[in-house]
Amino acid sequence: MRTRKHALLALKVVGDTLAVVISWLLAGYLRFYVMPEGRVASFGLFVRLSVVVLAMYVFFLSRNNLYEEELEHSWRKETTKIVKSAFQAFLLLVVVLYFLFSDKVSRIAIAFQFVFSIIFLVTERTLVSSYIKKAYQRGRYTRRILLVGFGKKLKEYEHALHSKRTQGIKIVGQYDGEGEAIGGSRQLKQSTLRAAVEESGAELVVIGYPGNEYDRQQAMVAQGLDLLNEKVVLLPSLPESYIGTQISDFHWIPMLHLNAAEIGFFQRMEKRLFDIVSCSIGILLISPLLIGISLLIKLTSRGPVIFKQKRVTKDEHVFTMYKFRSMRIDMPEGDAHWTEENDPRITRIGRFLRKTSLDELPQLFNVLGGSMSLIGPRPERPELVEKFNSEIPGYRMRHRARAGISGWAQVNGWRGNTSLERRIEFDLYYIRNWSALFDLKIVLFTFFRGFVNENAY
């Protein structure tokens, strides 16, 4: 196990070192030998500083977990971490060079290096990942996993191991499975967990039991703590909505904060500023589209252009939400419920507007008014909120953030008449893990896969 881990770590470190040093030297060469008025005498200092630059990059790459071994490889996630690491190293480099070096180092060269480092690191990591993937196919670097226990969570974990992005793994058996084989795993009958690990050659031990088997789980966790060379993880019997929940301690007593889903004060200010700026620009850019849709609605059916409806936002405040009207006014809406497929109330132009989510565009004015945010949990009607509050545990926690035009649940397909429980889990994950970059990510996802949805009627 250690040999395999060390080999993969060495491969990544060597690749990153080459990418960073080459990007630094290339930036210096362009500045001092290619661009006009370059001072060739400064290139010697530039070369000597490559060691300092490399140390900064390796530090931030390590700090952002780019040398950690993960079961699932995501090119997008890795690229995001690389950009973040490069930006942090760039800022530190600017500060260090300004305060500690009397000889000014070319700012143009530093800017070049920042861009080159991202390009070279992303390219190098892509090549390394491709090599590792091919090595997995040849049976090299394979991680051996031992399942311990039984129940729903362990079944879900075993099923997730077979996703397309998870490679280089092998389930070597199941220990203490109560005769309930998961995924056809080989049942191990050793007297202790350590014996089962030694017999199977497992490198990763995954423990999971049903909630009513707490004592049994704790006894197995105690055995897992005795394993020195194997990584041990526990699958707690908790809802998915607890992901990102804050854990702290009070006089060495661990505490799990169940309702810690909240965006901080200064983060809310940052989010509000982003809403105002982006929506103001957006309204100016799409104003011809807004006018065109308004004319189509007015010319094709009787009634107002804008449909107004009461919805619930942050702190359960009721507000008036705006949408382009997509339904006939001569057919009553009836009791509160979601629109169904082939709903007779929807107009011809309204069906298109709903399918493409263009009917939501007037909510940009809700965002400017402060009742909504660009990104957040989708608002529901007061009658439905009252009903869901009494039926679904944790539903009220969605209202710890402003309602949004789009959201993490929506871009992942949980909109319309879909599972409320899954929608809540995604909404709470968003609130607990909010960041400006997360909002930007959802905005981009909305453009690529959030507008048109099979559940939008």
C-alpha positions in Angstrom: 0.0 0.0 0.0 2.7 2.5 1.0 4.7 1.8 -2.2 1.7 2.4 -4.3 0.8 5.7 -2.5 4.4 6.9 -2.6 4.6 6.1 -6.3 1.5 8.1 -7.1 2.6 11.0 -4.8 6.0 11.1 -6.4 4.5 11.2 -9.9 2.3 14.2 -9.0 5.1 16.1 -7.3 7.5 15.6 -10.1 4.9 16.6 -12.7 3.9 19.7 -10.7 7.6 20.7 -10.2 8.2 20.6 -13.9 5.1 22.5 -14.7 5.8 25.3 -12.2 9.5 25.7 -13.0 9.0 25.6 -16.8 6.2 28.2 -16.5 8.5 30.4 -14.4 11.5 30.2 -16.7 9.3 30.6 -19.8 7.8 33.7 -18.4 11.3 35.1 -17.7 12.6 34.2 -21.1 9.7 36.0 -22.8 10.1 39.1 -20.6 13.9 39.4 -20.9 14.7 38.0 -24.3 11.6 38.4 -26.5 9.8 41.5 -25.3 11.4 44.9 -26.1 13.3 46.7 -23.4 13.9 43.5 -21.4 16.8 43.7 -18.9 18.9 40.5 -19.5 20.9 41.1 -16.3 17.7 40.5 -14.2 17.2 37.0 -15.7 19.8 35.5 -13.3 17.8 36.6 -10.3 14.7 35.3 -12.0 16.3 31.8 -12.3 17.4 31.8 -8.6 13.9 32.7 -7.5 12.5 29.6 -9.2 13.2 27.6 -5.9 11.1 30.1 -3.9 8.3 30.0 -6.4 8.3 26.2 -6.5 8.1 26.1 -2.7 5.1 28.4 -2.7 3.2 26.4 -5.3 3.9 23.0 -3.7 2.7 24.5 -0.3 -0.6 25.7 -1.7 -1.1 22.7 -3.9 -0.7 20.5 -0.8 -2.8 22.8 1.3 -5.7 22.5 -1.2 -5.5 18.7 -1.0 -4.1 18.1 -4.5 -1.8 15.5 -3.2 -4.5 13.6 -1.4 -5.6 10.3 -2.8 -9.4 10.2 -3.6 -11.6 7.4 -4.8 -13.3 9.6 -7.3 -11.4 11.8 -9.8 -13.2 15.0 -11.0 -11.3 17.0 -13.6 -13.4 20.1 -12.9 -12.8 19.9 -9.1 -9.1 19.4 -9.6 -8.9 22.3 -12.1 -10.7 24.5 -9.6 -8.2 23.7 -6.9 -5.3 24.3 -9.3 -6.6 27.8 -10.2 -7.1 28.5 -6.5 -3.6 27.3 -5.6 -2.0 29.3 -8.4 -3.8 32.5 -7.4 -2.8 32.1 -3.7 0.8 31.5 -4.8 0.7 34.5 -7.1 -0.6 36.8 -4.3 2.1 35.6 -1.8 4.8 35.9 -4.5 3.8 39.6 -5.2 4.0 40.4 -1.5 7.3 38.6 -0.9 9.0 40.1 -3.9 7.8 43.6 -3.0 8.9 43.6 0.7 12.0 41.3 0.7 13.7 42.0 -2.6 15.4 45.3 -3.3 15.8 44.4 -7.0 12.4 44.7 -8.6 11.3 41.6 -10.4 9.3 42.2 -13.6 5.6 42.3 -12.8 4.8 41.4 -16.4 6.9 38.2 -16.0 5.0 37.3 -12.8 1.7 37.8 -14.6 2.9 35.6 -17.4 4.0 32.9 -15.0 0.6 32.9 -13.3 -1.2 32.2 -16.6 1.4 29.7 -17.8 1.4 27.9 -14.4 -2.4 27.2 -14.7 -2.1 26.0 -18.3 0.9 23.8 -17.6 -0.5 22.4 -14.3 -3.9 21.6 -15.7 -2.3 19.9 -18.8 0.2 18.0 -16.6 -2.5 16.8 -14.2 -4.7 15.7 -17.1 -1.8 13.7 -18.5 -1.0 12.2 -15.1 -4.7 11.3 -14.6 -4.7 9.7 -18.1 -1.6 7.6 -17.2 -3.1 6.5 -13.8 -6.4 5.6 -15.5 -4.5 3.3 -18.0 -2.5 1.9 -15.1 -5.8 1.0 -13.4 -6.9 -0.8 -16.5 -3.7 -2.9 -16.3 -4.4 -3.7 -12.6 -1.7 -1.3 -11.2 -2.3 1.1 -8.3 -5.6 -0.6 -7.5 -7.0 0.3 -4.0 -8.4 -2.7 -2.1 -11.6 -1.9 -0.1 -13.1 -4.0 2.7 -16.7 -3.4 3.6 -17.6 -3.9 7.3 -21.2 -4.2 8.5 -24.5 -4.1 6.6 -27.5 -1.9 6.0 -28.7 0.8 3.7 -25.8 3.2 4.0 -23.2 0.5 3.1 -25.3 -0.6 0.2 -25.5 2.9 -1.1 -21.7 3.3 -0.7 -21.1 0.0 -2.6 -23.4 1.1 -5.4 -21.6 4.5 -5.6 -18.3 2.8 -6.0 -19.4 1.7 -9.5 -19.9 5.2 -10.9 -18.0 6.1 -14.0 -15.6 8.5 -12.2 -14.6 5.9 -9.6 -11.7 3.7 -10.9 -8.9 1.7 -9.6 -10.8 0.1 -6.8 -11.5 -3.5 -5.8 -13.9 -4.7 -3.1 -12.0 -7.6 -1.5 -14.7 -8.7 0.9 -17.3 -8.0 3.5 -16.8 -8.5 7.3 -19.5 -8.9 9.9 -22.1 -8.7 7.2 -24.8 -10.6 9.2 -25.2 -12.9 6.2 -26.3 -10.0 4.0 -23.9 -10.0 1.1 -23.6 -6.5 -0.5 -23.0 -6.5 -4.2 -22.0 -10.2 -4.1 -19.0 -9.5 -1.8 -17.0 -12.4 -0.4 -18.0 -12.9 3.3 -15.1 -13.0 5.7 -15.4 -15.0 8.9 -12.3 -14.0 10.9 -12.5 -13.4 14.6 -11.2 -9.8 14.5 -11.2 -7.0 12.1 -7.4 -6.9 12.0 -7.4 -10.6 10.9 -9.9 -9.8 8.2 -7.8 -6.9 6.9 -4.6 -9.1 6.9 -6.4 -11.9 5.1 -7.9 -9.7 2.4 -5.0 -7.2 2.0 -7.4 -4.3 2.4 -6.1 -0.7 2.3 -9.4 1.1 2.9 -11.8 -0.2 5.6 -15.4 1.2 5.3 -17.6 0.7 8.3 -21.4 1.1 8.1 -24.3 -0.2 10.2 -28.0 0.6 10.6 -28.9 3.2 13.2 -30.3 0.5 15.6 -26.9 -1.2 15.7 -25.1 1.5 17.5 -23.3 -0.7 20.1 -22.2 -3.1 17.4 -20.9 -0.3 15.3 -19.0 1.3 18.2 -17.3 -2.1 19.0 -16.1 -2.3 15.3 -15.0 1.3 15.3 -12.8 0.5 18.4 -11.2 -2.3 16.4 -10.7 0.0 13.4 -8.8 2.4 15.6 -6.2 -0.3 16.1 -5.3 -0.4 12.4 -2.1 1.6 11.8 -1.5 1.3 8.1 -5.0 1.1 6.7 -7.4 4.0 6.3 -10.7 3.6 8.1 -13.9 5.5 7.4 -17.3 5.4 9.0 -20.6 5.9 7.3 -22.8 7.5 9.9 -26.5 6.7 9.9 -27.5 10.3 9.1 -29.6 12.0 6.4 -27.8 13.4 3.4 -29.0 16.9 4.4 -26.5 16.8 7.3 -23.6 17.0 4.8 -21.5 20.0 5.8 -23.0 20.2 9.3 -20.8 21.9 11.8 -19.0 19.8 14.4 -17.4 21.4 17.4 -16.6 20.5 21.0 -17.6 21.8 24.4 -15.1 20.8 27.1 -14.0 17.8 25.0 -17.6 16.9 24.4 -18.3 16.6 20.6 -21.4 18.4 19.4 -23.1 18.1 16.1 -25.0 21.3 15.2 -28.2 20.1 13.5 -29.5 23.5 12.4 -26.2 25.2 11.6 -27.2 25.8 7.9 -26.7 29.6 7.7 -24.8 32.2 5.6 -22.8 34.6 7.7 -23.4 38.4 7.8 -20.5 39.5 5.7 -21.1 36.6 3.3 -24.7 37.8 2.9 -23.4 41.3 2.1 -21.1 39.9 -0.5 -23.9 37.8 -2.0 -26.3 40.8 -2.0 -23.7 43.0 -3.9 -23.3 40.2 -6.4 -27.1 40.0 -6.9 -27.5 43.8 -7.5 -24.6 44.1 -9.9 -25.3 40.9 -12.0 -29.1 41.5 -12.2 -28.7 45.2 -13.2 -26.3 44.2 -16.0 -28.6 41.2 -16.9 -31.7 43.3 -17.2 -30.0 45.8 -19.4 -28.6 43.1 -21.7 -31.9 41.1 -22.1 -34.3 44.1 -22.1 -35.1 43.4 -25.9 -35.9 39.8 -25.0 -38.2 40.9 -22.1 -40.0 43.3 -24.4 -40.4 40.6 -27.1 -41.8 38.0 -24.7 -44.2 40.6 -23.3 -45.6 41.4 -26.8 -46.0 37.7 -27.6 -48.0 37.0 -24.4 -50.2 40.1 -25.1 -50.9 39.1 -28.7 -51.6 35.4 -28.1 -53.9 35.4 -25.1 -56.1 37.6 -23.0 -54.9 38.8 -19.6 -51.9 40.6 -18.0 -48.3 40.1 -19.1 -47.0 39.6 -15.6 -48.3 36.9 -13.3 -48.1 37.7 -9.5 -48.1 35.0 -6.8 -47.4 34.9 -3.1 -44.3 32.9 -2.2 -42.1 32.4 0.9 -38.5 33.6 1.2 -35.9 34.0 4.0 -37.2 33.9 7.6 -40.6 32.7 6.1 -41.5 36.2 4.9 -44.2 36.2 2.3 -43.5 38.3 -0.8 -45.0 38.8 -4.3 -43.1 36.9 -7.0 -43.2 38.0 -10.6 -43.3 35.7 -13.6 -44.4 36.0 -17.2 -48.0 34.7 -17.4 -48.1 31.3 -19.0 -51.7 30.2 -18.1 -55.1 31.1 -19.3 -57.1 33.5 -17.1 -60.4 31.9 -17.9 -59.5 28.6 -16.1 -59.2 28.8 -12.3 -56.0 27.4 -10.8 -57.8 25.6 -7.9 -56.0 24.1 -4.9 -52.2 24.6 -4.5 -50.3 22.0 -6.5 -47.5 21.8 -9.0 -48.2 22.1 -12.7 -48.5 18.7 -14.4 -47.5 17.5 -17.8 -50.0 18.6 -20.6 -51.8 20.9 -18.1 -54.8 22.4 -20.0 -54.4 25.7 -18.3 -51.1 26.5 -20.0 -51.1 28.6 -23.2 -49.1 27.7 -26.3 -46.5 30.4 -25.7 -46.6 29.6 -22.0 -45.6 26.0 -22.6 -42.5 27.2 -24.4 -41.7 29.7 -21.7 -42.0 27.2 -18.9 -39.9 24.5 -20.7 -37.1 27.0 -21.3 -37.6 28.7 -17.9 -38.0 32.1 -19.7 -41.1 32.7 -17.6 -38.8 33.2 -14.6 -37.0 36.2 -16.0 -39.2 38.9 -14.3 -37.8 37.6 -11.0 -34.7 39.6 -11.7 -36.7 42.5 -10.5 -37.5 40.5 -7.3 -33.8 40.2 -6.8 -33.2 43.9 -7.2 -36.0 44.5 -4.7 -34.3 42.3 -2.2 -37.1 39.6 -1.7 -35.1 37.1 -3.7 -31.5 36.2 -4.6 -30.1 35.1 -7.9 -29.1 31.8 -6.4 -30.9 30.1 -3.5 -33.7 27.6 -2.7 -36.7 27.9 -4.9 -39.6 29.6 -3.2 -42.9 27.8 -2.6 -46.4 29.0 -2.0 -47.4 29.7 1.6 -50.1 26.9 1.6 -47.5 24.4 0.5 -44.9 25.6 2.9 -47.3 25.2 5.8 -48.1 21.7 4.6 -44.4 20.7 4.1 -43.4 22.1 7.5 -45.7 19.7 9.2 -44.8 16.7 7.1 -41.1 16.9 6.3 -38.4 17.3 9.0 -36.0 20.1 8.3 -38.0 21.7 5.6 -38.2 25.0 7.5 -34.3 25.3 7.4 -34.6 26.1 3.7 -35.8 29.6 4.7 -32.4 30.5 6.3 -31.5 31.9 3.0 -33.3 34.1 0.5 -35.2 32.3 -2.2 -33.5 32.1 -5.5 -34.2 32.2 -9.2 -32.0 29.1 -9.6 -30.4 26.8 -7.1 -28.2 23.8 -6.5 -31.2 21.5 -6.4 -32.6 22.9 -9.7 -29.3 22.5 -11.7 -29.1 18.9 -10.4 -32.6 18.1 -11.8 -34.6 18.4 -8.6 -37.3 20.8 -9.6 -41.1 20.6 -10.3 -42.9 17.5 -9.2 -39.8 15.6 -7.9 -38.6 14.3 -4.5 -38.9 17.0 -1.9 -36.5 15.2 0.4 -33.7 15.2 -2.2 -34.5 18.9 -3.0 -34.1 19.8 0.7 -30.8 17.9 1.0 -29.4 19.9 -2.0 -30.7 23.2 -0.6 -29.2 22.6 2.8 -25.9 21.6 1.3 -25.9 24.8 -0.7 -26.6 27.0 2.4 -24.0 25.2 4.5 -21.3 25.4 1.8 -22.1 28.8 0.3 -19.3 30.8 -1.4 -19.2 33.3 -4.2 -17.5 30.7 -6.4 -20.3 28.2 -5.6 -22.9 30.8 -6.7 -20.9 31.5 -9.9 -20.7 27.7 -10.5 -24.5 27.4 -10.2 -25.0 30.4 -12.6 -22.8 28.6 -15.2 -24.6 25.3 -14.6 -28.0 27.1 -15.0 -27.0 28.3 -18.5 -25.7 24.9 -19.6 -28.3 22.5 -18.0 -30.7 24.4 -15.8 -33.0 26.3 -18.2 -34.4 23.3 -20.1 -35.6 20.5 -17.8 -37.8 17.5 -18.4 -39.6 18.2 -15.1 -40.5 21.8 -16.1 -44.1 21.8 -17.3 
